[in-house]
Amino acid sequence: MARYTEAVCRLCRREGGKLFLKGSRCYSKKCAFERRPSPPGQHGVRRRKVGEYGLQLREKQKVRRVYSVMERQFRNYFIEADSRPGVTGENLLRFLELRLDNVVFRTGLATSRAQARQLVCHGHLAVNGRATNIPSYQLKPGDRIEVRESHKAREPFKVAKETLRSHQAPEWLAVDAAKLGATINDLPRRDQMPLDLNEQLVVEYYSR
């Protein structure tokens, strides 16, 4: 299972904005983008003016990196989104939002998608009562995720149980803080997905 294993703070610097890949650290003074907002590489490199293709490429990379998806898998998501009825860009974001690792993050059980991915891979989560360790598992309305009963006493979930009470989950998710779980109420609408992502540029990139 391929994944990005190098420094993630340089990805924020490359995209020219915070991607919030390291959870609470991104909100602190330790954030690398706050200290060095210039692109990674040789000291003093300035951002160059980019054309239409460059804008499309950077937005595609930004979306892919926000959800921690590798290039081949991301392209497969686009192909699937394009084959479905509806708006291709919204379909694409919906596929990404309904990944198991992202839903765990949205629920508030993890402070970042990287941590959510780790929790899933280590077998802490169950979907509809069955243990699942596939981060890309596609959820659908009616599905329920929860921490496995034998894992609830572990330290990360003791902390999560307290933070879930005040966590603001999206409307398409019904969070059960007491049972450390959540249910997918409905498919997320565009206004319930990240508004700082321009999916139309991604569609234009792949439609060249």
Contacts in CASP RR format, 6 or more apart in sequence:
PFRMAT RR
TARGET T0000
AUTHOR 0000-0000-0000
METHOD contacts of the structure
MODEL  1
MARYTEAVCRLCRREGGKLFLKGSRCYSKKCAFERRPSPPGQHGVRRRKV
GEYGLQLREKQKVRRVYSVMERQFRNYFIEADSRPGVTGENLLRFLELRL
DNVVFRTGLATSRAQARQLVCHGHLAVNGRATNIPSYQLKPGDRIEVRES
HKAREPFKVAKETLRSHQAPEWLAVDAAKLGATINDLPRRDQMPLDLNEQ
LVVEYYSR
1 135 0 8 1.000
2 70 0 8 1.000
3 68 0 8 1.000
3 70 0 8 1.000
3 117 0 8 1.000
4 11 0 8 1.000
4 65 0 8 1.000
4 68 0 8 1.000
4 70 0 8 1.000
8 19 0 8 1.000
8 21 0 8 1.000
8 22 0 8 1.000
8 114 0 8 1.000
9 21 0 8 1.000
9 22 0 8 1.000
9 31 0 8 1.000
9 32 0 8 1.000
9 33 0 8 1.000
10 32 0 8 1.000
10 40 0 8 1.000
11 19 0 8 1.000
11 21 0 8 1.000
11 65 0 8 1.000
12 18 0 8 1.000
12 19 0 8 1.000
12 21 0 8 1.000
12 26 0 8 1.000
12 32 0 8 1.000
12 33 0 8 1.000
13 32 0 8 1.000
13 33 0 8 1.000
13 36 0 8 1.000
13 37 0 8 1.000
13 38 0 8 1.000
13 39 0 8 1.000
13 40 0 8 1.000
14 39 0 8 1.000
14 40 0 8 1.000
14 61 0 8 1.000
15 58 0 8 1.000
15 61 0 8 1.000
15 62 0 8 1.000
15 65 0 8 1.000
16 33 0 8 1.000
16 37 0 8 1.000
16 39 0 8 1.000
16 47 0 8 1.000
17 33 0 8 1.000
17 37 0 8 1.000
18 26 0 8 1.000
18 31 0 8 1.000
18 33 0 8 1.000
19 62 0 8 1.000
19 65 0 8 1.000
19 66 0 8 1.000
20 26 0 8 1.000
20 66 0 8 1.000
20 112 0 8 1.000
21 65 0 8 1.000
21 66 0 8 1.000
21 68 0 8 1.000
21 112 0 8 1.000
21 113 0 8 1.000
21 114 0 8 1.000
22 31 0 8 1.000
22 112 0 8 1.000
22 114 0 8 1.000
23 111 0 8 1.000
23 112 0 8 1.000
23 115 0 8 1.000
24 111 0 8 1.000
25 31 0 8 1.000
26 33 0 8 1.000
38 44 0 8 1.000
38 45 0 8 1.000
38 46 0 8 1.000
38 47 0 8 1.000
39 45 0 8 1.000
39 47 0 8 1.000
50 58 0 8 1.000
53 205 0 8 1.000
53 208 0 8 1.000
55 201 0 8 1.000
56 201 0 8 1.000
56 202 0 8 1.000
56 204 0 8 1.000
56 205 0 8 1.000
56 208 0 8 1.000
57 205 0 8 1.000
59 197 0 8 1.000
59 198 0 8 1.000
59 201 0 8 1.000
59 202 0 8 1.000
59 205 0 8 1.000
60 74 0 8 1.000
60 201 0 8 1.000
60 202 0 8 1.000
60 205 0 8 1.000
60 206 0 8 1.000
62 197 0 8 1.000
63 74 0 8 1.000
63 92 0 8 1.000
63 93 0 8 1.000
63 96 0 8 1.000
63 197 0 8 1.000
63 199 0 8 1.000
63 202 0 8 1.000
64 70 0 8 1.000
64 71 0 8 1.000
64 74 0 8 1.000
66 113 0 8 1.000
66 194 0 8 1.000
66 197 0 8 1.000
67 96 0 8 1.000
67 99 0 8 1.000
67 102 0 8 1.000
67 113 0 8 1.000
68 101 0 8 1.000
68 113 0 8 1.000
68 114 0 8 1.000
68 117 0 8 1.000
69 77 0 8 1.000
69 96 0 8 1.000
69 136 0 8 1.000
73 136 0 8 1.000
75 206 0 8 1.000
77 92 0 8 1.000
77 95 0 8 1.000
77 96 0 8 1.000
78 88 0 8 1.000
78 92 0 8 1.000
78 202 0 8 1.000
78 203 0 8 1.000
78 206 0 8 1.000
80 91 0 8 1.000
80 95 0 8 1.000
81 88 0 8 1.000
81 89 0 8 1.000
81 91 0 8 1.000
81 92 0 8 1.000
81 94 0 8 1.000
81 95 0 8 1.000
82 88 0 8 1.000
82 91 0 8 1.000
82 206 0 8 1.000
84 91 0 8 1.000
87 190 0 8 1.000
88 203 0 8 1.000
89 199 0 8 1.000
89 200 0 8 1.000
89 202 0 8 1.000
89 203 0 8 1.000
90 190 0 8 1.000
90 193 0 8 1.000
90 199 0 8 1.000
92 199 0 8 1.000
92 202 0 8 1.000
92 203 0 8 1.000
93 188 0 8 1.000
93 190 0 8 1.000
93 193 0 8 1.000
93 194 0 8 1.000
93 197 0 8 1.000
93 199 0 8 1.000
94 187 0 8 1.000
94 188 0 8 1.000
94 193 0 8 1.000
95 138 0 8 1.000
96 102 0 8 1.000
97 103 0 8 1.000
97 106 0 8 1.000
97 188 0 8 1.000
97 193 0 8 1.000
98 138 0 8 1.000
98 139 0 8 1.000
98 140 0 8 1.000
98 184 0 8 1.000
98 187 0 8 1.000
98 188 0 8 1.000
99 135 0 8 1.000
99 136 0 8 1.000
99 137 0 8 1.000
99 138 0 8 1.000
99 139 0 8 1.000
100 120 0 8 1.000
100 125 0 8 1.000
100 127 0 8 1.000
100 132 0 8 1.000
100 134 0 8 1.000
100 135 0 8 1.000
100 136 0 8 1.000
100 137 0 8 1.000
100 138 0 8 1.000
100 139 0 8 1.000
100 145 0 8 1.000
101 113 0 8 1.000
101 116 0 8 1.000
101 117 0 8 1.000
101 120 0 8 1.000
101 135 0 8 1.000
101 136 0 8 1.000
102 113 0 8 1.000
102 116 0 8 1.000
103 139 0 8 1.000
103 145 0 8 1.000
103 173 0 8 1.000
103 182 0 8 1.000
103 184 0 8 1.000
104 110 0 8 1.000
104 116 0 8 1.000
104 119 0 8 1.000
104 120 0 8 1.000
104 125 0 8 1.000
104 145 0 8 1.000
105 112 0 8 1.000
105 113 0 8 1.000
105 115 0 8 1.000
105 116 0 8 1.000
106 169 0 8 1.000
106 170 0 8 1.000
106 173 0 8 1.000
107 145 0 8 1.000
107 164 0 8 1.000
107 167 0 8 1.000
107 169 0 8 1.000
107 173 0 8 1.000
107 175 0 8 1.000
107 181 0 8 1.000
107 182 0 8 1.000
108 160 0 8 1.000
108 163 0 8 1.000
108 164 0 8 1.000
108 167 0 8 1.000
108 169 0 8 1.000
108 175 0 8 1.000
109 116 0 8 1.000
109 119 0 8 1.000
109 147 0 8 1.000
109 157 0 8 1.000
109 160 0 8 1.000
109 164 0 8 1.000
109 180 0 8 1.000
109 181 0 8 1.000
110 116 0 8 1.000
110 118 0 8 1.000
110 119 0 8 1.000
110 160 0 8 1.000
116 135 0 8 1.000
117 135 0 8 1.000
119 125 0 8 1.000
119 156 0 8 1.000
120 132 0 8 1.000
120 133 0 8 1.000
120 134 0 8 1.000
120 135 0 8 1.000
120 137 0 8 1.000
121 133 0 8 1.000
121 135 0 8 1.000
122 133 0 8 1.000
123 131 0 8 1.000
123 132 0 8 1.000
123 133 0 8 1.000
123 148 0 8 1.000
123 151 0 8 1.000
124 147 0 8 1.000
124 148 0 8 1.000
124 151 0 8 1.000
124 154 0 8 1.000
124 157 0 8 1.000
125 131 0 8 1.000
125 132 0 8 1.000
125 133 0 8 1.000
125 145 0 8 1.000
125 146 0 8 1.000
125 147 0 8 1.000
125 148 0 8 1.000
126 132 0 8 1.000
126 145 0 8 1.000
126 146 0 8 1.000
126 147 0 8 1.000
126 148 0 8 1.000
127 137 0 8 1.000
127 139 0 8 1.000
127 143 0 8 1.000
127 144 0 8 1.000
127 145 0 8 1.000
128 143 0 8 1.000
128 144 0 8 1.000
129 144 0 8 1.000
129 146 0 8 1.000
131 148 0 8 1.000
139 145 0 8 1.000
139 184 0 8 1.000
140 184 0 8 1.000
141 184 0 8 1.000
141 185 0 8 1.000
141 186 0 8 1.000
141 187 0 8 1.000
142 183 0 8 1.000
142 184 0 8 1.000
142 185 0 8 1.000
143 183 0 8 1.000
143 184 0 8 1.000
144 181 0 8 1.000
144 182 0 8 1.000
144 183 0 8 1.000
144 184 0 8 1.000
145 181 0 8 1.000
145 182 0 8 1.000
145 183 0 8 1.000
146 176 0 8 1.000
146 179 0 8 1.000
146 180 0 8 1.000
146 181 0 8 1.000
146 182 0 8 1.000
147 157 0 8 1.000
147 180 0 8 1.000
147 181 0 8 1.000
151 157 0 8 1.000
152 180 0 8 1.000
157 180 0 8 1.000
160 180 0 8 1.000
161 177 0 8 1.000
161 178 0 8 1.000
161 180 0 8 1.000
164 175 0 8 1.000
164 177 0 8 1.000
164 180 0 8 1.000
165 177 0 8 1.000
167 175 0 8 1.000
167 177 0 8 1.000
169 175 0 8 1.000
169 182 0 8 1.000
170 188 0 8 1.000
170 192 0 8 1.000
171 185 0 8 1.000
171 192 0 8 1.000
172 184 0 8 1.000
172 185 0 8 1.000
172 186 0 8 1.000
172 187 0 8 1.000
172 188 0 8 1.000
172 189 0 8 1.000
172 192 0 8 1.000
173 182 0 8 1.000
173 183 0 8 1.000
173 184 0 8 1.000
173 185 0 8 1.000
174 182 0 8 1.000
174 183 0 8 1.000
174 185 0 8 1.000
175 181 0 8 1.000
175 182 0 8 1.000
176 182 0 8 1.000
176 183 0 8 1.000
END
